[in-house]
């Protein structure tokens, strides 16, 4: 955290510099007491929802942690969530923390704080309460996914101030709300808020060069310049401005001061003494399950769990490669960061962006918004030699550290060779696999031996579970804190009812991710050598479900009978006669080529070709899953004509 106002105050008044930060000093601890939240914000790092999550520390365990933290003499404890006010024992825990002499802050979204609750917070002795305001009314409510959230939070600020509580605003800067920053700063002063904390949203994956011209980086530079100007103007007002999650703010502040003719040498010394990013040194995080992390953004990497070892022992352990690297001076960064003239000032910035975008925590930070020229980078210079970087391996916890997620994964047509790499990765890390009937055993075998497998397969007229019960099952499994792979044949969002499951999960506040798969139309056509589109024969492709939810078949037949189309019917085998009749009656030529592909891409694959008016005869003896391809391109199939097709005047 860069305390802009304090640095500028020391610059203006020539105050003595504070002592340098060292590892011997205990860290500020941010403790996510629970994951439950009454909101489902778009930028939430803990992926919270309004449900109870299993495995969280109970009151007795939390009390033991508090005693340990007090014994370490940590400088501050920030109680967060989720929404910490939803934890029934919150005030019991905070009372104990105050008895132990700890500085205690509360991090809330503010929507639950009315006047009585504000008085209770004040009576509990909280030293500081931070609430989130992420834009003006419309933007904030969109961020929070809750109408009225802005008004309730703004009211909470007033209740807290009248109760005598020090209040700060947390604002997460994004492209969607950057233009509203000037008005928010005006509103913050009008409301008498004590502190404004600008948090950078962790963009990742950006290129290393031309940061100054990047649209997102240009926005950041404008916002920081505005914040510096406001902090300087408010130095006599007792209002504090701070930023977090992008330590490039420190050299940018220095360059801002230099451009205005201020005493840059004094400020430079002050910022170097501050030392930049403090993840793993001056900041620590304990999550709701008791896992310890270098900061709140490292939930994918656990240093240990307070159930097994005290926090103090975990923090002082010198055997973890990530923690060791974060504590090296200088950090073992490479690439652009290693050559930066401000490395000692920003400390390599937050390392989570490099880790997430490259799997290397010591790579160049993709979130640095300073240009190569500004950081003194010369491409003709040799890269400085640093101490060898500790090898940091991905932990299995990276996938399970955010419990209660569902992955809608497309299993493809059945051939395991057509499974995507992403789908295979999800399966390899799954705790539960909920799969359809058509998923092949070879694909299921890619899940860990210990993963639970639940067959919810459906056949015509025979359902293991109704769709409603499948929806409930997915929600229940996720709420148990398990990572669920919902494995569906083909692509999960093409005639697989994946869209319905996605809606249900979103409404339940459960994180859901979609991994596309090779759909049957592409796989079966390829197996038969049929191009679904062709400049000479088909200028459009239509995917049609051959069976509706009530078992009937209703289509826009005049549209489907148009020329230049390839029509692919899923689940249409039982309606082959109706499909043939309707298309012919609505204008399709009787001799329009057709192809039927049964078990496409699998060893038992069967391909029949013929003409539209004989479609029902071609379908005799075939079983689901069979795909129907109707259109001129079907004549291009490179398969021997079956006896049935020959009798039906095949090609």
N, C-alpha and C positions, 0 to 999 in steps of 0.2 A: 504494500500500500504506500503510495506516494502522498505524503501530507504537504500539499502545495502551500497552504497558508503558513505552516510552521517554517518551511524553508524560506519563504518570502519575508516573513517577519524577522528571522535571523539575518537575512540579507539586508533589510532596511535598517535594523537597529544595531547591527554589528554584534549580535549576541554570541557568546561562547558556543563552540560546537559541542554536541552531545557525544558521549563515548561511542566508539564503534561497536557494532553488533558482533557477538561471538557465539559460538555453539554452546559455550558454557551457560549462557543465559537461556532460561526455559522459554518455550514458545507460547505465543497466543494460540489458544485452542478453540477451534470452531467445532461445536458438537451438534450434529444432526440427531436430535433426540428421537425423532420418528420420521417416517416418510409420508404419513397421512397428511393430506392438505385439502382444504375446501375448494381449491382452485386447481386447474391443470394448465399452468402457464406454458407458453410456447418455448421459452428459453430455460426451462427448469433443468438444472444439472442432475437432480436426484430422481427425475421422472416420477414425481409424486402423483397421488390420486386420492379421492375421498373414500378410501378403504383402509382396513387394518392390515398391516403387513406383518407376516410371521417372523419370529426369530429376533425381535427387538429386545434390547436390554430391559430388564424389569427394574422396579424401584430399588430393591436391595443391591443389585449389581451396579446401578447408576450411583448409588450412595458410596459404594466402594471406590468407584472411579473418581468421584469428587474428593475423597480423602487423599487419594494418590496425587491428584493434580495440586491440591493445596500443599502437600508435602514437597512438591517440586517448586512451589512458589511461582506458578505461572503468572505472567503480568495481567492476563485478561482471559475470561471465558465468555464466549458468545454462544448462546443457546439458540439453535436454529432448527429447521425441519426440512421438508414438509412445513406445516404450520405448527410451531411449538405450542401454541395456545390450545391445540386439540389434545395435547397429552394430559391426562387427568392428574398426574402427580407433578406437573410443571412447577407449581408454586411451592410444593414441598421440597423439590430439588433445589430451586433457587434460594429458598430460605436457608437450606443447609450450606449452600455455596457462600452466602453472605456471612453465616456464622463462622465459616472457615477463613473469612477475611478476603475472599476473592472479589475482584472487579467483575461484575456480571452484566453483560449486554443481552438484549433480546432482539432477534431478527424475525420480523413478522410481515405478512402481506397487508396487515392493517384492517382488513375487511371485517374482522370479528370484534374490533375494539370499540365499545360504546363507552359512555361516561362512567358507569359503575366499574367496568373492567379496567378503564384507565386509572381510576382511583386505587383499585387493587394492585395494579402494576406499580404505582407510585408508593403505596404502603409497603410493598415487598422489597423496596430499596434498589430496584434496578438502576444501574449507573447510566444506562443509555438504551434507547429503543430505536432501531432502524426499521423503517417501513419502505416499501417499494412503490415508486411512482415512475412508470416507464413511458410517459408521454401525456399529452392532453387527453381529455375525456375519451374520445373515440379510439385513439391509438392505445391508450392504457387498457381499456376494456377489451380491445381486440387481442392484445398481448395476454391478458388474463383469461380470455375466453369466458368472460362473465359481464353481462350488462350491469351497470351500476357500481362496478368495482372501484372506479375512480372516485365517485362521490363518497363511498363508504370509507375509503382510505384517507381522503382529504378530511373527512369529518373526524377520523381517528387521530389525525395530527392535532386538530384543535382540542380534542378531549385530553390528549396526553399533555399538551402544553399547559392547559388550564389546571391539570393535576400536578404540575411542577416537574414533569419528566423531561429530561434532555432528549430531543428528537432529531433524527437525521433522515434524509431522503436518500434512497438508493435508486440510481437511474442507470439502466443498461443501454448503452449507445448502440444503435443499429441504423441501417440505411432508412428504415421506415420511420424513425422518430427523430433523427438528427436535426431536422429543420425546426422542431419544436423546442429545442434546448433553450434558445433565448427567452421564450415565453415561460418556460418552466423555471428558469432562474429568477425571473421577475416574480412569479407566483411564490417561489420558495421564500424570497425576501419579504413578500407581502404577508405570508403566513407566519413569519417569525421563526422559521426553522433554523436550528442551530448548526446543522452540518449537511453538506451536499457531497454525496459519494458517487462519482461516475465510474461505472464498471464497464470495461470493454467486453464486447461479445467476442468469444474466441473464434474468429475466422481462421480457417486453416487451408492448406493446399495451394497457397498462392505462390507465384513465382518470386524469385529472390531479387530481381532487378526492377527498376523503374517504379519503386514504391511511391515516389512523389506524385506520379501521374496516375496511379491506380485510383479508380473512383472511390472505393471504400477507404483507402488510405488518405485521399484528399479530404474526404468527409471527416476523418479522424483528426487530421491536422487542423481543420477549421474549428472543430469542436474544442480541441485542446487550447487553441489560441484564445477562443472566447472565454474558456474557463480560467485561464491564467489572468486575463485582463480583469475578469470579475473578482477573482481572489485578491488581486493587487488593490482594486478599488475598495474592497471590503475589509482591509486589514484592521481598520479602527472600529469595526462593527462587532468584533468577537465571533464572527461567523467563520466556519472552517470548511475548506474545500479539499477533497482528497480524490485520488483515482486508484483503480486497482485493475489487475489482470493484463496490464501491458506496461512493462517497466521501461519501454522506449520513451515513456512520458518524461523521465528524468533528463536525458540528454536533450529532448525537445524543449523542456523548460529552460535548460541552460542556454540553448541557442536563442530562445525567445528573449531571455534577459540580455544576452550579448547584443542582440539587434537593437535593444533600447538603451544601450550605453550603461548598463548597471555593472556593479562590481562582480564580474563573472568569475574571478579567481576565488572569491569568498564562497560563492554559490557552488562552484565546482568542488571545492574542498568539502563543503557540507554534503553534497550529493554522493561524493565518493565515500565519505564517512558513513552515510546511510547504507550504501552497499547494494541497492537494487533488490531483485527478486529474492524472497526469503522462504520459498517453499522448502520444506525439509530442514530449515534452520530456525527461523523466527515465527513460522506459522505451521500448525499441524491441524489435522482433522480426525475426528472420531465419527464414524457413521452410525446409523441406527442399530446395526447389528454388532457394533463394537469393534469393527475393523478400523485400523489406524492407517492414515494416508498422509503423504507429504503436504497436501492441501485439499480443498474441497473438489478440485477438478480431477484428482487422481483416484477416483473411486474404482477404476479398473486395476489398481495396483495396491495390494495390501502389504503393510509392513508387519502385521501381526494382529492379534485380537486380544482385547482387554479381558476376555473371559479366561484366556490361557496364561497371559502374562500382564503385569501392570503396565499402564501406559509409560511410566517412567523408565521401565526396563526396555521396552520396545524402542523408545526414543533414543536411548543412550547406546543402543546396540550398534556396533560398527561393522557388522557383517553383511549388510544389505547393499548390493551394488548400486542401486538407484540412489539410496540415501547417501552413500559414500560419495557418489559423483556430485550430488547437489551441494555437498558440504566442502568440496574441493575449492581451493582458491588459487588461481581462477578455476572455474568449472571447466571440465574437459570437452568443451564445445569445439566444433570444427566448421569448415565452410565459411560462410560470410561472417558468422558471429565471432569466429576465432580471430579474424582480421580487423574487427571493429575497434576504433579508438575509444569507445565508451564501454567496453566490456566490464571494466571495473566499476562502472556506474550503474549499469542495468543488470549485471550478473548473468548475462545470457538470456534475460527475460524468462517468462514462464515456459517451462520445458514441455508442457503437456501438448502444445500445438505441434511441435516437431514429432513427438511420440505418436500422436494420432494420425499425422499425415505421412510419416515415413517409417514408422516402427523403430526409429532411432531417437532416443531422448536427447542426444547431443548434436543433432543436425541443426542447420540454420533455422532460426525462428521464422516461420512464414507470416507471422503477424507483425513484424517490425515495419513501421511505416516511414522510417528514415531512408533517404536515398544513399546509394553507394558513395556519392560525393560527400554527403554530410557525415557519414561514419568514417571517412578517410580511407575508403577501400581503393586500392590500386591493383589492377589485375596483373600487372607485371611484377608484383612483389611476391616473394615466397611466403607461403602460409606459415605463421609462427608454430613452432613445435610445442605441443602441450604434453602434459602427463597422459599416459594411455587412458583412454576412457573405459570405465568399468562396463563389462558386457551385461546388459539388462535384458533378460528374457521375458517374453510375454507370459503372464500367469493365466492359468485356467480361470481365475477369478474375474478376469476382464469380461468374460461373457456372462458370468453369474453375479457380478457385483451389483448389477441393476436388476434385481429379481422381478418376476411378474411380467415378463415380456412374451409376446406371441409373434412367431415368424410364420407368415403365410408363404409357403415355399412350393414352387412348381416342380414336380418330380419328372416332368417331361413325359414322353410317350411310353416309357417302360425300359428302353435300352439304357443301362447305367452309363454307357459312354456318352449319352446325350444329356446327362445331368450337368447343370452349370457348376462352375467352381464355387460360386457363392453358396449354392444349395448344398454342395458337399461339405463346405465349411460349417454351415449351420447344423447339418445333421451330426457332424463329428462332435459338436459341443452341446447337443440337445440333452435335456433331462427327461423330457417326455416327447414322444412322437405320436400325434393323433393323425392317423392315415386313412385314406380311402381304399376301396376294394381294388382299384386298378393299379395301385402302386406295386411295382414288382419286388419280389424278395431280394433281388440283387441290389436294388436301391435302398431298401430298408436295412440291409446289412451294413450300410455305411454309418449308421448310428452306433454309439458306444454300446458294448454288450450290456452294461448296467442300466441303459436308458429304458424307461417304461414305454411299451408299445401298445397303443389302444386302437383297435380296428373299428372304425365307424362307417364301414363301407356300405354302399347302397347298390342294389340291383333293381331292375324293373319290378315293382310290386313287393320288394323285400328290402326293408330298411333296418339295419342294425340299431340305429338311433334316428329319431326324427331330427330335422334341421334345428328345431328349437332346442332340443336336448343337446345337440352338438354345440350350439352357441353357449348354453349354460355350462357345459363341460369345460369349454375353453376359458370362460371367465373364472370358473372355480379353480382350475389348475393354476392360472396366473395369480390369483389371489392367495394361493398357497406359497407364493414366492418362487415358483418354478419357471424355468425357461422352456417354453413349449414350441415345438415345431409342428405346425399344422401342414401336413404333407398331402398335396392334392395332385392328381394326375394332370399332365399337360401343364397349362398355365393356370395359376390359382384364380385369376380374374376373368377367365374366358369360359363361360358356361359351367363354372364350378361352384357357384354360390359363395365364392370368396368375398365378393362385394358385400353380401349380407353379413358375413362374419366380421368383416372389417368395421362395418357400422356399429354392430353390437359391442365390439371391443372398445371402440373409441368412446361410445356413450358410457361405458363402464370405467373410463379413465385409465385403460390399460394400454401401455405402449405396444404398438403393433407395426411390424415391418413387412414389406412385400418383396419377395424374391421371385422374379418372373421365371417361367420355364418354357421349354419348347412345346408349343401347342400342337395338338393332333393334326390340325390342317397342314402345318408345315412338315411335320414328321412323316405323315402318311403319304402326302403328295411326293415328297422326296423319295420315299421307299418305292413308289410306283414310277418314278422318273417323270412326274408331271410338274411342269412349271405352273404355278398358280396364276401368274400373270404372264402375258406374252404380247409383244407389240402387234402381232398379226391377228391374235385370237381373243385376247381378254384384256380389257383396259380397266377393269374393276374387279374386286374380290369381295364377296359377301359371305360372312359366317352366319349360319342359321342354326338355331336349336330345333331339333326335330321332335322334341317332346316338351310340352309346357308343364307347369307344376301340377296341373290336374290330369296329366296324361294325354291331353288332346294335342292337336297340331293346328295352329292358326297362324297364317302368314299373310303378308301383302303380296299375293300371287301375281297381280299385274306388274308390280315392280320387279319381282324375281324372274319374270318371264322376259325381261328386256334383253336386248342384244349386247354382245361384248362383255358378258359377265361370266365369272367363275363362281359357282354356288357350291359351298361346302356345308353339308348337313351333318351336325353332331347329333347323336342319339336318334337318328331317323330311320333305323332299320325296320322297326315295326310298322312304320308309316310309309314304306316304300311305294305301295300301290297308290296311296293318296297323293304322294309327292309327284309321281309320274302323271297321274290323271290331271291334277290341278295345273301343273306347268304346261301340259299339252293343250288343255282347254283355254289357257290364257295366252297362247301364242308361241310357245316353244315348239320347234320342229320335232316330230316324232323320232327322227334319227339323230337328235342331239347326243353327242358322245357322253357316256357316264363311266365312272370307275368306282368300285367298291373295295375298300381296303380294310381287312379284318386283322386286328392285332398288329398294326403297323409298327415296324422297327423291331419286332420280337421274333424269336425263332419260328413260331407258329403262324407267321404272317401269310395271309391269303389275299390275292389281288384278282379281281374280276373286272372285265371291261365289256361294254356293250352299248346299247342305245336306250334312249329315255323311255320309249314305249314298252320296253321289255325289262324295266327296272325291277318290277316285282319278281319276275322269274330269276333274274340274276341274284336277288337277295335270298332266295330259298336255300336253306341249309346253313346260312351264315349266322353267327352269334355276335352279340355285343362283346367288346366295343368294335363297331364297324363304322367307318366314315364313308359318306357318299360325296363324290365329286362330280358335278354336273356342269358341262360346258365344253366348248371346242377343245380346250387344252387337254381334256381327258383322252382325246384321240392320240395324244403324243406319248401315252404310257408305253414303256418298254417292258412288256410282260408277255409271256405266252398266252394265247387265248384259251381259256378253260373250256372244258366240254359244255358246260352250261352256257357260256358266252357264245360258243360256236353255234349252238342250237338256236340262240336268240339273235342270230345274224350279227355277230361281233365283227370287229375290225381286223 
